[in-house]
């Protein structure tokens, strides 16, 4: 529990998510089935809370049910539920919806206790995933519509805005604090290094293209993959056209805010809640990701549900209009559910997932390297080596991409070595060294894996390379000595044991090995 509540995880402070994993393993063990079932249950609860909150705010259960239904079955949300590591999405979603529901209660009858319940729900959302930092902004949008507590047409008055901001000051304070903490953790983790290799102009272009791409996938969710590679460049007309479209829709939402508040609130819910992950501050190699739409897509669904409800009003027969709306909603939800059922099939294992990703997003080293790792997990070593080799023959966009693939292989190799699976570990280490050949720590691990396989000659060459990469690493000198001892070179072993002790005086294990070596081979004492 101390680890879950205090330690960052891949550049994020997500104590509640980590605690949920700890409790899950405590109750169910480390089997994937219960973990994924918990994800599905959390997603279902979030869906019910979304329906309850929207119904309470709008008094429109039919439209609220449609929004909740889209949230429940949209194919873009498969990744958040079917990927065990995305527990943070569904957990954050649950407490995001809980915040909406408690806020609706607070608006009905404001009190300190009800405001405190809003703050508690929001704190739990932030503790699940930092993306919830935009939720106070969304609550301001809901004050405009449907709650009617804030008017922005014909103009926004400070005297109206001030009390709405004042009641949300604790929320904004928590959001600001989490933003600072997350930025510091991401920086310490090295996750922000991509910003140093991807030009700002390219990141801005990708951001506007991603907004349009998410809208396209929301309406037509085809060719979904777990990884979308960052492009080398865009034809300039594409980001300009995307920016023009976004500005036009945003201007229209502002212009019609007084008459169609649902369009204003829904559109800026989508735009604002996507902002932390849109890539202006790049934290990875992806151009976009399906999981990032888990919360933002709700805004699009709101605008669509209430917008479509206005279309059939010209029909003379009210019953016909209702029938048309219900039929259209059922057809849409049925189509989305069917598409999700197809998408779920790709998540049955890592091989099928990354084979599908390569098929729909094009060949790229990150997806191909992960396919190789998935094959390795299934014991298909020859196929894994072929895929990993192919991954490193592909052009890589930027040094950051090379570093990410290197870290993936290095981490996977270390995991295999800790399990005692030395042959896959050696394959992964050699593949990683093909990208960055002078990393002493990696050479050291490869040397020990070879030594454990009784391939002392190969291990000695690798340990010597580690010494050359970092002459101050005592472990590398000790590795050379151990390999030399295993290949019956006592004089060489004694020399490198002494060098290791010079770098780390009083190292008990190496002192003992040197004493035993000299006892067996007095001639090695020069």
N, C-alpha and C positions, 0 to 999 in steps of 0.2 A: 504493500500500500504506500509506503514511503517513496519507493521508486516511481510508482504511477503518479503520485501527487507532486513530485518535485523535479523529475527529469524530463528534458525535452525529447521529442521523438521526431527525427528527420526534420529538424528545424521548426517544429511546432510544439507549443505547450498545450497538450490535450489531456489533462489529468483524468477527466471523467471517462473519456474513451479508453484510455489505458486501464483504468480501474475496471471497466466493464469486461475487458479481455481477461484480466486477472480473475475476476469473479466467475467468468464463464469457464475458464480452465479448472478452477477450484470445484465447480459443480459438475461439469460435463467432460473434463479432460481436454486433450488437445485435438480431438477429432473435428474435422471440418463441418460435418453435418449440423451439429448443434449450433456452431458459430454462425453458419449461414441462416439457420432457422431463426436465431435471435435477430439477425439483420432484417429478415422478412417480417417478423412480429413488430419490430420497432417501426418499420416502414408502414405497416398496417395501422398502428396506433397513431402515427403522424397524419395519415390520411383521414382518420376519424376526427382528430383534433382540428385539422384544417376545415373539414366540413362544418364542425360545430362552431368554430370561430367565425367563419364567413356567414353562416346562417344567423348567428347572433348579431353580427354587425349590419348585415344587409336586409334581413328578413325575407330572403329569397332562397328557400331551400333547394329548389330545382336547379337554379344556376350554380349555387354553391356545390351541389352534388356533382355537376358536370366538371367543375374545376377540380374537385377532390378526385373524381374518377380519372381525369387526365393525369393528375399527379400520381395516382396509384399504378397506372398501367402503361405510361408512356415509355417507349423503348429507350429513350435517352437516360432513363433512370435505372435501367437494368444494371449498369456498371456499379452504381452506388449500393445496390442490394446484393448482387451476385459476387462481388469482390469482397472477401472477408476483411481486407485492409481498409475498406471504405466504411467501416463501422462509424467513423466520425461523421460521415454524411448523414446517415439515417438517425444517429443519436442527436446531432445538431438539429436536424429537421424536426424531430419530436419536440425538442424544447423551444424551437422557433415557433411552432404551432401553439405550444403551451403559452408562450409569451403573448401571442395574438389573442388567445382565449382569455387570459387573465387581464389583458389590456381592455378587451371589450367589457368585461365586468367592471373594471375601474372607471371606464367612461360612463357606464350606466349609473354608478353611485360612487363618486370619488371618495377615497379615504386613505389614510396612511397605511392601513393594513393591506388594502388592495394594491396600492402602489408598491408596497414591499413585495407582494406576491409576483408582480410584474418583474421587479428587479431580480428576484430569486430565479425565476424561470429564465430570464435573460443571462444571468450568470452561469447557469447550467448549460445554456446553448454555447456560450463562449468557451466554457471548459471542455466542450465536445469538439469544437472546430472554430478557429479564429475567423472564418468567413462570416460569422454572425456579426461582425463589427458594423455591418450596414443596417442592422435591424432597427435601430432608433430612427434612421432616415426613413425606412419603410413605414414606421408608425406615424411619422409626420404626413406621409402621403395618405395614409388611411384617415388621418384627421380631416384631410380635404374631401376624400371620398372613401367609404360611404358614410363616415361618422358626421360630416358636416360641421366639424368644430373649427375649421380654418378655411377662410375664403381667399382665393388668389385671383378672382375675377370680380371687377375689372382690374384690380391691382391688389397686391399683398400689403397689408398694413402691419407695421411693427407692433402696434398695440394688440393686434390679434395674435401675432406670432410669439410674442414674449412669454405669455403664460404657458403656451404649448412647449416651448423650449425649456422653461423653468421646471416643469414637472418631469421632464426627461433628462435633466442634468445628471442624475446618477447613472443613467444608461449611457449617455455620451462619455462620461468620465471612465466607465468601465471599458467602453469601446476604444477610447484613446489609449488607456493603459495597456490593453491587450495588443493594440497595434504596435506600440513601442516594444513590448516584450517579444512579440513575434518577429519583428524586424531584427532585433538583436540576436534571437535564436537562429534565424535564417542566415544572418551574416556570419555567425560563429560556425555554423554547419557548412558554410561555403555554398549554400543554395543560391545566393545572389551573384555568384561568379559569372553566370550567363550574361548579366547586364554588361560585363566588361568585354564580351566577345560578340554580342549582337548589337549592331548600331541602333541608336535611338530611333532613327527614321524607319528602320525595318520593323522595330517593335510597334511603333505607332501604326504603320500600315497593317501589320498583322492583327492589331487590336480591332481596327474598324472592319477588317475582313472577317474576323471571328464573330463579331456581333451579327453580321449578316449571315454567316455560316450557321450560327446557332438558330437563327430564325428559320433558315431553310430546313435544318434538320428537325426543328419543332413541327413544321408543317408536313414535311416529307421525310420521315426518319429512316433513310436508306443508307447503306454503305457505312455503318457505324463500326468503329474500331477502337481498341483500347489505347492506341497511340497514333497521333497525327503528327508527322514530322514537320519541323520548322522549315519553311522554304528558303532557298538562297535569295530569292527576290520575287517581286510581283511586277507585272506590267503596270505602269503607273496609272493607267486608266481604271484598273480594278479598284484599288483603294480609294481613288478619287470618286468613283461612282458609288462605292459603299458609303463613304463619308457624306456624300450629297443625299443619299437615301436616309441615313440616320438623322441628319440635320432636318430634312423635310418632315419626317415622321415626328421628331421631337417638337418642331415648330407647330405642327398641326395639333399635337397633344396639348401644348400650351394654349394655343388659340381657342380650342374647344373645351378647355378645362371647366368653364362655368356651366356648359350644357351637357358635356359628356365627361364627368369626373372619373368614371370607371376607366376610360381610355387614358386619361392623364395619369392616374394612380397605377394602372397596370403597366403602362409603357415604362414609366420611370422606376417602377419596382424592378422590371427586367434590366434596364440599363444600369441602375445604381447598385443592385446586389451582385451584378457580374463584375463590377469595376475592380475589386481586389484581386481577381484571378484572370483578368483580361489580357495580361502580359505586358503592361507598361513597365512594371517591375518584374522582370522575367525570373522565375525560380526553377526552371527546368528546361528540357529540350522540346517539349510539346508545343505545337502551335495553338491547340485548343484541346479540350477534354470533355467527354460526355458528362462526367460526374459534376462538372462545374454548373450544369443547368438544373441541378436538383431543386434548389430554391428559386432561382430567377425565372424558371419557366412558369411558375405560378402566376406571375404578372401578365405574361402573354395570355394564359388561359382565362384570367379575369377579363381582360380587354375583349377577348374573343367571345366569351360566354354572354356578357352583357351587351356587346355590340350586335351579335346575331339575334338576340332577343328583340331588338328594335326593328329588325328587317321586316318581319311578317306583319307589322302593325297596319300596313296598308290593306291587308286582306279584310274583307267584309265580315267573314265568319270567324269569330274568336276561336271556336273549337278547332277549325281547320288550322289556324296559326299554331295553336298549342300542339296539335298532332304533328305538324311539320317539324317543329322545334325538337320535340321528344324523339321523333324518328331520326332526325339528323344527328342528334347527340348519341343515340344508341349505335348508329352505324359508325360514327367516328370512334367511339370508345371500343367497339368491337374490332375495328380495323387496327387500332393501336394495340389492343390486347393480343391480337394475332401476330402482329409484328414483333411484340415483346417475346412471345413464345418462341419465335424463330431465333431471336437474338440470344435468348437464354441458352440455347443449345450450344452456342459457341463457347460458353463458359464452363463446359463439363470438365475440361482440363487445360493445362497451359499450352499444349501442342495445338489443339483445335483453335484456341483463342488467338494465338499469334499467327497461325496459318491463315485464319480469316482476316486478321489485321493486315497482313502483307497483301492479301488478295484485294482488299478494298482501299488501302491507302498507298499502295505502291511500295517498291523495294526500298528499304532503308536499314542502316546498320543496327539501330537500336532494336527494332522489332525482330530482325533476323537473329541478333545475338540472344534475345530473350527466347526465341524459338529453340535455339541451340541449348540453352539452359534447361528448357522444359523437356527436351529430348533426353538430356543428361539425367534429369530426375527420374525418367522412366527406364533408365539403364540402356538407352539406345546410343551407346558411346560413339560408334562410327558415324551415325547420322548427325549426332551433335557436333562432332569435330568438323564435318563437312559444312554445316550451317555456320559455325563460328568462323571457320576459315573464309567462307563467302562473305560474312559480315565485315571482315576487315579488308576485303578487297573492294568494298563499295566506297565511293567518295563520301566523306564526312563533312558536314557543315560546321565549320568552326572548331576551335580547340576545345571549347566546352563540351561538344558532343563526344570528342575522343576521350575526354576525362570521364564523362558519365559512363560510357561503355566500359572503360577501364575499371572504374569503381564497381560496376555491376559484376564483371568477371572476377575481380579480386575478392569481393565480398562472397560471391558464390563459391569460389575456390576455398576460402577460409572456412565456410560452413561445411563443405564436403570433408575438409581435413579434420575438423572437429568431430565429425561423425565417424571418422575412421575410413572413409571412402577415398583412398589415396590416389587411385588411378584417375577418377574424374577431377580431383583437385589438381593434379599435375597438368592435365589437359587445360583446365581453366587458367592456371597460373601462366602457362606458356602462351596461351592466347592473349592474356593481359600484357605480358612482357613484349608481345609483338607490337603493341600500341605504344607503351612507354618502357623502353628496355633498361633504364638505369634507376629503377626504384629499388633501393636496397632492402626495404622491409619485405617486398614481394619476392625478391631473389632469395632472401633468407628463408621464407616459408617454403618456397619451391625446393630449396636445398634440403630442408628437414623432411619434406615429403619423399624426396628421392632417397634420402638416407634411410628412412623407415622402410622403403621398398628394397633396401639392400643394393641400391644402385649408387654405390659410394663414388665411383669415378665421375659419373655425371654430377653428383652432388658437389664434389670438390670444385669442379669447373664453375658451378653456379655460385658457391660460397666465395670463390676468388673474385667473381664478377661483383658480388655484393661489397667486398672489401674495396674494390676499385671505385664503386659508386659512392661509398661512404666509409672512408678510412677510419672514422672515429667510432664506428659501431662495434663494440666489443663482441656482440653476439655473432657477427660475421666472421671475425677472427677465430672465435671458438668453433664455429661451424667448419671452417677449413681444417682446423686441428682434428676434429672428430672424423671428418672424411679421410684425412691423411692417416689417422690411426686405423681406420677400417680397411685401408688399402696397404697397410704394412709400410708406412713411411714415418717411423718414430721420430726422426730428427726434425722433419717438417712439422709434425704434430706438436712437438715440444716448443718449437719456435713460435708457432701461432698461439699456443696456450699462454706463453709468456706475454705475447703482445696483447692478448685479451685481458690479462691481469694488469698490464700497465694502463690500459684504458679504464678498467674497473678494478681497482685494488681491493683485495679481500673478498673476492667472489668465491664462496666456499665450494660450490660444485666444481668449478674449474681448477681450484687449488688441489682438490682431491684427485681429479683426473690426472693432473700433471704429476702428482706424487706417485700415483699408481703406474703411470707410464714410465717414469724414471726408474721405479723399482724393477719393472720388467725389462727395461732397455736402458741400462746405465750409460751405454755409449751415446745415447741421445742428449746427454747432459753436456752441452758445450760451454 
